[in-house]
Amino acid sequence: MTTDAKKQAVVLLSGGLDSATTLAIARDKGFACHALSFDYGQRHRFELQAAARVAAANGAADHRVVKIDLSASGGFGHSALTDAIAVPKSEEPIGQGIPVTYVPARNTIFLSIALGYAEVVGAFDILIGVKAVDYSGYPDCRPAFIKAFEKLANLATAVAVEGKGHFKIHAPLIEMTKGQIIRTGLALGVDYSLTHSCYDPDENGISCHQCDSCRLRLTGFAQAGATDPLEYQV
């Protein structure tokens, strides 16, 4: 268990815009940040390279990548992010129902592993970049889920039961629009050219411009009055 004088935190880091901003917020609050990414069989694997870049640029204390196969080949699947299911690309409103890009129980799995890691590194703070405003409609991004998991964390861990500390699940972006997130990140010095958001990039990692994630990202930069530094196929 670490004995660093700084307060420890585990930060879930996908390599996307939201998680990069979350890491910057944690750093700004003075946390020693243990960045945690997941190689879960996602098709858009460029995000793992982005996560490594973001962790290094934002001074993470360490960056760990956990491998867990949530794809059909691993016995799970049922998501366009892991399987041979077309990623939706349309002008239909985003957030109308749960999309096929939902990965079953993904945030529950990720937070559970982050909780175990937090016990190991002596952290009682876990940060995740979920949001419930202008988002894709995933059920595990809602405030009720974050609140429920925090309660679970304090019932299911030895350090909490023994009274050594109280776990807090921070979701600093949850009530922010994409534009507000980008403005916050820019003010904290986030280099968004290091991030990756697209669900369906080409073989060179160039973003598709049409999936929900690309559309939300581009809308956010427009709201923020800023220019997205990423290259797009269209």
Disulfide bonds with the S-S distance in Angstrom:
none
